[in-house]
Amino acid sequence: MNQKPRRKFSNDFKARVALDALRERETIESLCKKYDLHPNQIMQWKKILKESGSQLFSGEKPAGIDAQEKLIEELYRSIGELKVANDFLKKNLKGYL
């Protein structure tokens, strides 16, 4: 069997399709042809947007954002420490290299 590789869609694309489906200016069938998608996929993205759309305006950060910001801060701190150590070694080992 010759299978096609799975397509991956960006979040922007999913949001655009879901918004078009929510507007109901076009039928699901025409959206399927326009974006080359299956109707179930469009309906699933539309349902997700309906369910989680209120969170966009709540002012709260999504759950993973705090952990991600903490990780970024920790990585920047490590980079700073390594840069200081690197500069120290460069300065003190000039005569040995």
OpenMM code with the backbone's topology and positions (N, CA, C; nanometers):
from openmm import Vec3, app, unit

residues = "MET ASN GLN LYS PRO ARG ARG LYS PHE SER ASN ASP PHE LYS ALA ARG VAL ALA LEU ASP ALA LEU ARG GLU ARG GLU THR ILE GLU SER LEU CYS LYS LYS TYR ASP LEU HIS PRO ASN GLN ILE MET GLN TRP LYS LYS ILE LEU LYS GLU SER GLY SER GLN LEU PHE SER GLY GLU LYS PRO ALA GLY ILE ASP ALA GLN GLU LYS LEU ILE GLU GLU LEU TYR ARG SER ILE GLY GLU LEU LYS VAL ALA ASN ASP PHE LEU LYS LYS ASN LEU LYS GLY TYR LEU".split()
positions = [
    Vec3(0.0821, -0.1187, 0.0000),
    Vec3(0.0000, 0.0000, 0.0000),
    Vec3(0.0864, 0.1250, 0.0000),
    Vec3(0.0469, 0.2187, -0.0779),
    Vec3(0.1208, 0.3437, -0.0861),
    Vec3(0.0420, 0.4509, -0.0102),
    Vec3(0.0876, 0.4837, 0.1111),
    Vec3(0.0170, 0.5819, 0.1930),
    Vec3(0.0829, 0.7178, 0.1820),
    Vec3(-0.0010, 0.8214, 0.1888),
    Vec3(0.0503, 0.9580, 0.1905),
    Vec3(0.0992, 0.9898, 0.3306),
    Vec3(0.2040, 1.0692, 0.3412),
    Vec3(0.2458, 1.1108, 0.4759),
    Vec3(0.1410, 1.2037, 0.5370),
    Vec3(0.1319, 1.2031, 0.6682),
    Vec3(0.0343, 1.2875, 0.7361),
    Vec3(0.0697, 1.4341, 0.7177),
    Vec3(-0.0321, 1.5126, 0.6942),
    Vec3(-0.0099, 1.6560, 0.6817),
    Vec3(-0.0136, 1.7194, 0.8196),
    Vec3(0.0643, 1.8227, 0.8374),
    Vec3(0.0655, 1.8966, 0.9630),
    Vec3(0.0232, 2.0395, 0.9337),
    Vec3(-0.0679, 2.0890, 1.0159),
    Vec3(-0.1215, 2.2219, 0.9948),
    Vec3(-0.0781, 2.3148, 1.1068),
    Vec3(-0.0483, 2.4383, 1.0717),
    Vec3(-0.0101, 2.5367, 1.1724),
    Vec3(-0.1323, 2.5798, 1.2515),
    Vec3(-0.1087, 2.6351, 1.3683),
    Vec3(-0.2178, 2.6846, 1.4518),
    Vec3(-0.2924, 2.7978, 1.3831),
    Vec3(-0.2198, 2.8809, 1.3090),
    Vec3(-0.2838, 2.9905, 1.2359),
    Vec3(-0.3826, 2.9375, 1.1317),
    Vec3(-0.3416, 2.8340, 1.0611),
    Vec3(-0.4282, 2.7749, 0.9598),
    Vec3(-0.5532, 2.7156, 1.0241),
    Vec3(-0.5346, 2.6428, 1.1340),
    Vec3(-0.6483, 2.5825, 1.2038),
    Vec3(-0.7461, 2.6897, 1.2507),
    Vec3(-0.6917, 2.7986, 1.3051),
    Vec3(-0.7773, 2.9066, 1.3541),
    Vec3(-0.8535, 2.9717, 1.2390),
    Vec3(-0.7865, 2.9924, 1.1272),
    Vec3(-0.8508, 3.0543, 1.0114),
    Vec3(-0.9661, 2.9679, 0.9609),
    Vec3(-0.9426, 2.8367, 0.9516),
    Vec3(-1.0460, 2.7450, 0.9046),
    Vec3(-1.1624, 2.7416, 1.0036),
    Vec3(-1.1318, 2.7338, 1.1327),
    Vec3(-1.2370, 2.7282, 1.2349),
    Vec3(-1.3197, 2.8564, 1.2348),
    Vec3(-1.2546, 2.9708, 1.2179),
    Vec3(-1.3281, 3.0970, 1.2123),
    Vec3(-1.4185, 3.1032, 1.0899),
    Vec3(-1.3685, 3.0553, 0.9770),
    Vec3(-1.4523, 3.0512, 0.8568),
    Vec3(-1.5742, 2.9621, 0.8796),
    Vec3(-1.5531, 2.8505, 0.9493),
    Vec3(-1.6638, 2.7596, 0.9773),
    Vec3(-1.7635, 2.8233, 1.0738),
    Vec3(-1.7144, 2.8981, 1.1718),
    Vec3(-1.8018, 2.9647, 1.2679),
    Vec3(-1.8838, 3.0764, 1.2022),
    Vec3(-1.8264, 3.1445, 1.1075),
    Vec3(-1.8965, 3.2541, 1.0402),
    Vec3(-2.0166, 3.2042, 0.9611),
    Vec3(-2.0082, 3.0799, 0.9148),
    Vec3(-2.1148, 3.0149, 0.8385),
    Vec3(-2.1548, 3.0926, 0.7129),
    Vec3(-2.0598, 3.1591, 0.6518),
    Vec3(-2.0846, 3.2259, 0.5242),
    Vec3(-2.0765, 3.1264, 0.4095),
    Vec3(-2.0023, 3.0175, 0.4341),
    Vec3(-1.9892, 2.9119, 0.3343),
    Vec3(-2.0291, 2.7806, 0.4004),
    Vec3(-2.0681, 2.6856, 0.3196),
    Vec3(-2.1033, 2.5551, 0.3738),
    Vec3(-1.9758, 2.4791, 0.4099),
    Vec3(-1.9938, 2.3787, 0.4927),
    Vec3(-1.8790, 2.2950, 0.5302),
    Vec3(-1.8222, 2.2279, 0.4054),
    Vec3(-1.9077, 2.1893, 0.3161),
    Vec3(-1.8629, 2.1251, 0.1926),
    Vec3(-1.7733, 2.2187, 0.1111),
    Vec3(-1.8118, 2.3444, 0.0998),
    Vec3(-1.7294, 2.4376, 0.0225),
    Vec3(-1.5977, 2.4671, 0.0948),
    Vec3(-1.6019, 2.4702, 0.2285),
    Vec3(-1.4772, 2.4881, 0.3036),
    Vec3(-1.3847, 2.3685, 0.2843),
    Vec3(-1.4424, 2.2493, 0.2785),
    Vec3(-1.3619, 2.1291, 0.2554),
    Vec3(-1.2886, 2.1366, 0.1224),
    Vec3(-1.3594, 2.1811, 0.0211),
    Vec3(-1.2967, 2.1941, -0.1109),
    Vec3(-1.1934, 2.3064, -0.1114),
    Vec3(-1.2276, 2.4160, -0.0459),
    Vec3(-1.1386, 2.5323, -0.0434),
    Vec3(-1.0059, 2.5005, 0.0254),
    Vec3(-1.0127, 2.4308, 0.1394),
    Vec3(-0.8921, 2.4032, 0.2182),
    Vec3(-0.8408, 2.2602, 0.2018),
    Vec3(-0.9084, 2.1789, 0.1207),
    Vec3(-0.8698, 2.0396, 0.0973),
    Vec3(-0.8622, 1.9619, 0.2298),
    Vec3(-0.9744, 1.9650, 0.3036),
    Vec3(-0.9832, 1.8982, 0.4327),
    Vec3(-1.1081, 1.8115, 0.4376),
    Vec3(-1.1103, 1.7219, 0.5335),
    Vec3(-1.2278, 1.6385, 0.5570),
    Vec3(-1.3252, 1.7155, 0.6469),
    Vec3(-1.4546, 1.6978, 0.6275),
    Vec3(-1.5526, 1.7711, 0.7093),
    Vec3(-1.5374, 1.7471, 0.8592),
    Vec3(-1.5002, 1.6242, 0.8972),
    Vec3(-1.4822, 1.5954, 1.0396),
    Vec3(-1.3707, 1.6812, 1.1003),
    Vec3(-1.2653, 1.7049, 1.0226),
    Vec3(-1.1542, 1.7857, 1.0728),
    Vec3(-1.1993, 1.9287, 1.0958),
    Vec3(-1.2732, 1.9831, 1.0037),
    Vec3(-1.3219, 2.1211, 1.0176),
    Vec3(-1.4153, 2.1320, 1.1373),
    Vec3(-1.5048, 2.0352, 1.1520),
    Vec3(-1.5989, 2.0379, 1.2642),
    Vec3(-1.5261, 2.0240, 1.3983),
    Vec3(-1.4196, 1.9440, 1.4011),
    Vec3(-1.3418, 1.9272, 1.5241),
    Vec3(-1.2731, 2.0588, 1.5623),
    Vec3(-1.2112, 2.1257, 1.4660),
    Vec3(-1.1449, 2.2532, 1.4944),
    Vec3(-1.2465, 2.3590, 1.5346),
    Vec3(-1.3636, 2.3568, 1.4730),
    Vec3(-1.4697, 2.4510, 1.5076),
    Vec3(-1.5148, 2.4283, 1.6517),
    Vec3(-1.5300, 2.3030, 1.6903),
    Vec3(-1.5721, 2.2685, 1.8274),
    Vec3(-1.4669, 2.3138, 1.9288),
    Vec3(-1.3404, 2.2918, 1.8977),
    Vec3(-1.2321, 2.3338, 1.9874),
    Vec3(-1.2333, 2.4848, 2.0050),
    Vec3(-1.2531, 2.5572, 1.8958),
    Vec3(-1.2570, 2.7036, 1.9031),
    Vec3(-1.3757, 2.7505, 1.9869),
    Vec3(-1.4900, 2.6881, 1.9703),
    Vec3(-1.6077, 2.7252, 2.0485),
    Vec3(-1.5849, 2.7018, 2.1977),
    Vec3(-1.5245, 2.5869, 2.2309),
    Vec3(-1.5048, 2.5495, 2.3709),
    Vec3(-1.3963, 2.6325, 2.4390),
    Vec3(-1.2899, 2.6628, 2.3682),
    Vec3(-1.1770, 2.7313, 2.4316),
    Vec3(-1.1690, 2.8793, 2.3955),
    Vec3(-1.2615, 2.9278, 2.3166),
    Vec3(-1.2586, 3.0676, 2.2748),
    Vec3(-1.2718, 3.1648, 2.3905),
    Vec3(-1.3487, 3.1284, 2.4920),
    Vec3(-1.3678, 3.2183, 2.6059),
    Vec3(-1.2385, 3.2368, 2.6848),
    Vec3(-1.1497, 3.1395, 2.6810),
    Vec3(-1.0220, 3.1504, 2.7527),
    Vec3(-0.9332, 3.2579, 2.6924),
    Vec3(-0.9528, 3.2880, 2.5663),
    Vec3(-0.8710, 3.3898, 2.5009),
    Vec3(-0.8909, 3.5270, 2.5634),
    Vec3(-1.0120, 3.5514, 2.6139),
    Vec3(-1.0457, 3.6823, 2.6680),
    Vec3(-1.0488, 3.6857, 2.8205),
    Vec3(-1.0104, 3.5776, 2.8845),
    Vec3(-1.0167, 3.5713, 3.0303),
    Vec3(-0.9019, 3.6462, 3.0970),
    Vec3(-0.7951, 3.6721, 3.0240),
    Vec3(-0.6803, 3.7416, 3.0813),
    Vec3(-0.5839, 3.6474, 3.1515),
    Vec3(-0.6180, 3.5208, 3.1589),
    Vec3(-0.5304, 3.4222, 3.2226),
    Vec3(-0.4377, 3.3626, 3.1181),
    Vec3(-0.3192, 3.3263, 3.1653),
    Vec3(-0.2250, 3.2608, 3.0765),
    Vec3(-0.2600, 3.1129, 3.0685),
    Vec3(-0.2375, 3.0501, 2.9543),
    Vec3(-0.2562, 2.9054, 2.9463),
    Vec3(-0.1620, 2.8338, 3.0428),
    Vec3(-0.1965, 2.7137, 3.0809),
    Vec3(-0.1245, 2.6401, 3.1847),
    Vec3(0.0245, 2.6231, 3.1544),
    Vec3(0.0625, 2.5974, 3.0320),
    Vec3(0.2017, 2.5698, 2.9987),
    Vec3(0.2898, 2.6933, 2.9907),
    Vec3(0.2320, 2.8121, 2.9906),
    Vec3(0.3089, 2.9350, 2.9727),
    Vec3(0.4011, 2.9604, 3.0916),
    Vec3(0.3524, 2.9429, 3.2138),
    Vec3(0.4355, 2.9683, 3.3316),
    Vec3(0.5564, 2.8759, 3.3355),
    Vec3(0.5364, 2.7489, 3.3061),
    Vec3(0.6473, 2.6541, 3.3056),
    Vec3(0.7474, 2.6898, 3.1967),
    Vec3(0.6971, 2.7336, 3.0827),
    Vec3(0.7847, 2.7705, 2.9718),
    Vec3(0.8659, 2.8953, 3.0068),
    Vec3(0.8026, 2.9948, 3.0676),
    Vec3(0.8742, 3.1157, 3.1075),
    Vec3(0.9801, 3.0844, 3.2118),
    Vec3(0.9492, 2.9951, 3.3045),
    Vec3(1.0456, 2.9550, 3.4077),
    Vec3(1.1656, 2.8859, 3.3436),
    Vec3(1.1405, 2.7977, 3.2472),
    Vec3(1.2479, 2.7279, 3.1773),
    Vec3(1.3359, 2.8268, 3.1012),
    Vec3(1.2748, 2.9222, 3.0333),
    Vec3(1.3513, 3.0223, 2.9581),
    Vec3(1.4391, 3.1045, 3.0516),
    Vec3(1.3827, 3.1447, 3.1652),
    Vec3(1.4599, 3.2218, 3.2626),
    Vec3(1.5786, 3.1415, 3.3148),
    Vec3(1.5564, 3.0137, 3.3426),
    Vec3(1.6637, 2.9267, 3.3907),
    Vec3(1.7721, 2.9098, 3.2845),
    Vec3(1.7324, 2.8957, 3.1592),
    Vec3(1.8293, 2.8805, 3.0507),
    Vec3(1.9125, 3.0073, 3.0315),
    Vec3(1.8481, 3.1234, 3.0396),
    Vec3(1.9233, 3.2492, 3.0287),
    Vec3(2.0223, 3.2640, 3.1436),
    Vec3(1.9841, 3.2223, 3.2635),
    Vec3(2.0737, 3.2289, 3.3786),
    Vec3(2.1953, 3.1389, 3.3554),
    Vec3(2.1713, 3.0177, 3.3030),
    Vec3(2.2807, 2.9247, 3.2737),
    Vec3(2.3735, 2.9809, 3.1660),
    Vec3(2.3158, 3.0414, 3.0643),
    Vec3(2.3969, 3.1021, 2.9581),
    Vec3(2.4853, 3.2114, 3.0168),
    Vec3(2.4297, 3.2926, 3.1050),
    Vec3(2.5073, 3.3993, 3.1672),
    Vec3(2.6230, 3.3450, 3.2486),
    Vec3(2.5967, 3.2391, 3.3260),
    Vec3(2.7028, 3.1788, 3.4071),
    Vec3(2.8128, 3.1209, 3.3179),
    Vec3(2.7749, 3.0541, 3.2121),
    Vec3(2.8734, 2.9957, 3.1215),
    Vec3(2.9544, 3.1035, 3.0493),
    Vec3(2.8919, 3.2137, 3.0166),
    Vec3(2.9635, 3.3232, 2.9508),
    Vec3(3.0674, 3.3833, 3.0448),
    Vec3(3.0294, 3.4028, 3.1717),
    Vec3(3.1231, 3.4569, 3.2691),
    Vec3(3.2414, 3.3606, 3.2866),
    Vec3(3.2138, 3.2305, 3.2985),
    Vec3(3.3207, 3.1318, 3.3145),
    Vec3(3.4098, 3.1289, 3.1906),
    Vec3(3.3515, 3.1383, 3.0724),
    Vec3(3.4266, 3.1368, 2.9476),
    Vec3(3.5186, 3.2591, 2.9381),
    Vec3(3.4635, 3.3766, 2.9705),
    Vec3(3.5443, 3.4990, 2.9676),
    Vec3(3.6597, 3.4904, 3.0682),
    Vec3(3.6330, 3.4352, 3.1866),
    Vec3(3.7366, 3.4213, 3.2890),
    Vec3(3.8490, 3.3311, 3.2381),
    Vec3(3.8113, 3.2174, 3.1777),
    Vec3(3.9128, 3.1254, 3.1274),
    Vec3(3.9908, 3.1855, 3.0115),
    Vec3(3.9257, 3.2570, 2.9229),
    Vec3(3.9956, 3.3216, 2.8124),
    Vec3(4.0992, 3.4202, 2.8647),
    Vec3(4.0610, 3.4959, 2.9668),
    Vec3(4.1496, 3.5976, 3.0219),
    Vec3(4.2699, 3.5337, 3.0920),
    Vec3(4.2460, 3.4298, 3.1708),
    Vec3(4.3522, 3.3705, 3.2510),
    Vec3(4.4358, 3.2668, 3.1791),
    Vec3(4.3919, 3.2178, 3.0648),
    Vec3(4.4691, 3.1159, 2.9933),
    Vec3(4.5339, 3.1697, 2.8663),
    Vec3(4.5381, 3.3017, 2.8504),
    Vec3(4.5964, 3.3600, 2.7287),
    Vec3(4.7421, 3.3166, 2.7093),
    Vec3(4.8197, 3.3173, 2.8138),
    Vec3(4.9618, 3.2858, 2.8036),
    Vec3(4.9878, 3.1378, 2.7823),
    Vec3(4.8954, 3.0516, 2.8142),
    Vec3(4.9177, 2.9068, 2.8052),
    Vec3(4.8823, 2.8493, 2.6686),
    Vec3(4.8068, 2.9211, 2.5885),
    Vec3(4.7650, 2.8655, 2.4599),
    Vec3(4.8538, 2.9051, 2.3493),
] * unit.nanometer
topology = app.Topology()
chain = topology.addChain("A")
for resn in residues:
    res = topology.addResidue(resn, chain)
    for name in ("N", "CA", "C"):
        topology.addAtom(name, app.Element.getBySymbol(name[0]), res)
